């Protein structure tokens, strides 16, 4: 980034709200609610003190409604956050080590990695984007979305495994996260512990575009768009 601000201590509400591309905020300590609200291209890192005696993946690093309405940018949080994580995210990337109830609600785009436990009602109203969740229990996911086949729980394919490894590597480099490093050390075994949470329509579109690309078709062409509209009942 053009501007890199390093801070130490406890941040109040809305730390790093709306920050644009070119700004990186690095906080050694913890934060309250609304970190990265409306994030618009900036990078936010929140991590515990390097001398902290507690494991980050078992302790709260930030409050509720983190990354609300983020459109782009990156969030790396070395610890657990509260409820409503990345609600209405439409294009940002976020990595965290655990989250409370209602995570990823109404998400329309972006990528999220959760390296720890999540609360209930994950992915309610989620229509786009996707998440990699470590050791996800099916009962944590919004039951209606699963029942109505609006959400899919998939195992990472080769391409997704590479992307996931890259995201966890960046998180480890930015925060020194213990759990991120542990997963990376045994990545070939650990990859099977991840689920990809993806809206069904979104998964269909990605698949159609991938097939079109392989067949040398124009992804913007009428034929491909026809298939997309058919698959999504558009």
C-alpha positions in Angstrom: 0.0 0.0 0.0 0.9 3.7 -0.3 0.1 4.3 3.3 0.9 1.8 6.0 -0.2 2.6 9.6 0.9 0.3 12.4 -1.0 0.7 15.7 -0.9 -1.0 19.1 -3.7 -1.3 21.7 -7.5 -1.5 21.6 -9.4 0.0 18.7 -12.9 1.5 19.2 -15.9 1.0 16.9 -15.6 0.9 13.1 -11.8 0.6 12.9 -10.8 0.9 9.2 -14.3 1.6 8.0 -14.5 2.5 4.3 -10.7 2.6 3.7 -9.8 2.6 0.0 -7.1 0.9 -2.0 -3.6 2.0 -1.0 -4.1 2.1 2.7 -3.0 -0.7 5.1 -3.9 -0.6 8.8 -2.1 -3.1 11.1 -3.3 -3.3 14.6 -1.5 -5.3 17.3 -4.1 -5.7 20.0 -7.8 -6.1 19.5 -10.9 -4.2 18.2 -14.5 -3.6 18.9 -17.5 -3.9 16.5 -17.7 -3.0 12.7 -14.0 -3.5 11.8 -13.7 -2.9 8.0 -17.3 -1.8 7.6 -17.7 -0.8 3.9 -14.1 -1.8 3.2 -13.3 -0.4 -0.2 -10.0 -1.8 -1.3 -7.8 -1.3 1.7 -6.1 -3.9 3.8 -6.7 -4.5 7.6 -4.6 -6.8 9.8 -5.6 -7.3 13.5 -3.4 -9.6 15.5 -2.5 -10.2 19.2 0.8 -9.1 20.7 3.7 -11.3 19.7 4.3 -12.0 23.4 0.7 -13.0 24.1 0.5 -16.3 26.0 -2.9 -17.4 24.7 -3.6 -19.2 21.5 -5.2 -16.7 19.0 -7.7 -19.2 17.6 -9.3 -19.6 21.0 -9.6 -15.9 21.9 -11.7 -13.0 20.7 -9.8 -10.4 18.5 -12.7 -8.3 17.4 -16.4 -7.8 18.0 -19.6 -8.1 16.0 -20.6 -7.2 12.4 -17.0 -7.3 11.0 -16.7 -6.4 7.3 -20.3 -5.4 6.9 -21.0 -4.3 3.3 -17.4 -4.6 2.2 -16.9 -4.2 -1.5 -13.2 -5.0 -2.0 -10.0 -5.2 0.0 -8.6 -7.7 2.5 -9.1 -8.5 6.2 -6.8 -10.7 8.2 -7.9 -11.3 11.8 -5.8 -13.6 13.9 -8.4 -14.6 16.4 -12.2 -15.2 16.8 -14.8 -12.6 16.0 -18.4 -12.2 17.1 -21.7 -12.4 15.3 -22.7 -11.4 11.7 -19.2 -11.7 10.2 -18.9 -10.4 6.6 -22.7 -9.8 6.2 -23.5 -8.2 2.8 -19.9 -8.7 1.6 -19.8 -8.2 -2.1 -16.2 -8.5 -3.1 -13.7 -8.4 -0.2 -11.4 -11.2 1.0 -11.4 -12.1 4.7 -9.6 -14.6 6.8 -10.5 -15.3 10.5 -9.9 -18.0 13.1 -13.5 -18.5 14.2 -16.9 -16.6 14.1 -20.2 -16.4 15.9 -23.8 -16.8 14.6 -25.1 -15.5 11.3 -21.8 -15.3 9.5 -21.9 -14.6 5.7 -25.5 -13.5 5.8 -26.7 -11.9 2.6 -23.2 -12.2 1.1 -23.2 -11.6 -2.7 -19.5 -11.8 -3.6 -16.0 -12.1 -2.2 -14.0 -14.9 -0.5 -13.9 -15.8 3.2 -11.7 -18.3 5.1 -12.8 -19.4 8.6 -10.0 -21.5 10.3 -12.1 -22.4 13.3 -15.5 -22.9 14.8 -18.6 -21.0 13.6 -21.9 -20.4 15.3 -25.3 -21.2 13.8 -27.2 -20.0 10.8 -24.1 -19.6 8.5 -24.9 -18.4 5.0 -28.5 -17.3 5.4 -29.6 -15.4 2.3 -26.2 -15.9 0.8 -26.4 -15.5 -3.0 -22.8 -15.1 -4.2 -19.2 -15.4 -3.2 -17.9 -18.4 -1.3 -16.2 -19.5 1.9 -13.7 -22.1 3.0 -14.6 -23.3 6.4 -12.4 -25.6 8.6 -14.1 -28.6 10.1 -17.6 -27.3 9.3 -20.5 -29.0 11.0 -23.6 -29.1 8.8 -25.9 -28.0 11.7 -24.0 -24.7 11.7 -25.3 -23.9 8.2 -28.7 -22.3 7.6 -31.0 -25.3 7.4 -33.5 -23.8 4.9 -30.8 -22.9 2.4 -29.5 -26.5 2.5 -33.0 -28.0 2.4 -34.0 -25.8 -0.6 -30.6 -26.6 -2.3 -29.8 -22.9 -2.3 -26.4 -23.6 -0.7 -23.9 -26.3 -1.5 -21.2 -27.8 0.8 -18.5 -29.0 -1.4 -15.0 -30.4 -1.0 -12.2 -28.1 -2.5 -11.1 -29.0 -6.0 -7.5 -28.6 -7.1 -7.9 -25.0 -8.1 -9.7 -24.1 -4.9 -7.1 -25.9 -2.8 -4.4 -23.8 -4.4 -6.4 -20.6 -3.7 -7.1 -21.7 -0.1 -3.4 -22.4 0.5 -2.5 -19.0 -0.9 -5.0 -17.2 1.4 -3.9 -19.1 4.5 -0.2 -18.4 3.6 -1.0 -14.6 3.3 -2.8 -14.8 6.7 0.2 -16.5 8.3 2.6 -14.0 6.8 0.5 -11.0 7.9 -0.4 -12.2 11.4 2.0 -15.1 12.4 -1.1 -17.1 13.1 -0.4 -20.4 14.9 -3.3 -22.3 13.4 -2.6 -21.0 9.9 1.0 -22.3 10.1 -0.2 -25.6 11.5 -2.6 -26.1 8.6 0.1 -25.2 6.1 2.6 -27.6 7.5 0.1 -30.5 6.9 -1.8 -29.0 4.0 -2.2 -32.3 2.0 -3.9 -33.9 5.0 -5.7 -30.8 6.2 -7.3 -29.9 2.9 -9.9 -32.7 3.4 -11.0 -30.9 6.6 -12.2 -27.9 4.6 -15.7 -27.4 3.2 -16.5 -24.9 0.4 -19.7 -23.1 1.2 -21.1 -21.8 -2.1 -24.6 -20.7 -3.3 -25.9 -23.3 -5.8 -26.6 -20.7 -8.6 -23.2 -19.2 -8.2 -21.6 -22.7 -8.4 -23.6 -23.3 -11.6 -22.4 -20.1 -13.2 -18.7 -20.8 -12.4 -19.0 -24.3 -13.9 -20.7 -23.0 -17.1 -18.0 -20.3 -17.5 -15.2 -22.8 -16.9 -16.6 -25.2 -19.5 -17.0 -22.3 -22.0 -13.4 -21.3 -21.4 -12.1 -24.9 -22.0 -14.2 -25.1 -25.2 -12.8 -21.8 -26.5 -16.3 -20.2 -26.3 -16.9 -16.5 -25.7 -17.9 -16.2 -22.0 -19.8 -13.0 -22.9 -21.6 -14.7 -25.9 -25.3 -15.2 -26.2 -25.0 -19.0 -26.0 -23.1 -19.0 -22.7 -25.5 -16.4 -21.3 -28.4 -18.6 -22.4 -27.0 -21.5 -20.4 -26.4 -19.2 -17.3 -30.0 -17.9 -17.4 -31.4 -21.4 -17.8 -29.2 -22.8 -14.9 -30.2 -19.9 -12.5 -33.9 -19.7 -13.6 -33.0 -16.1 -14.6 
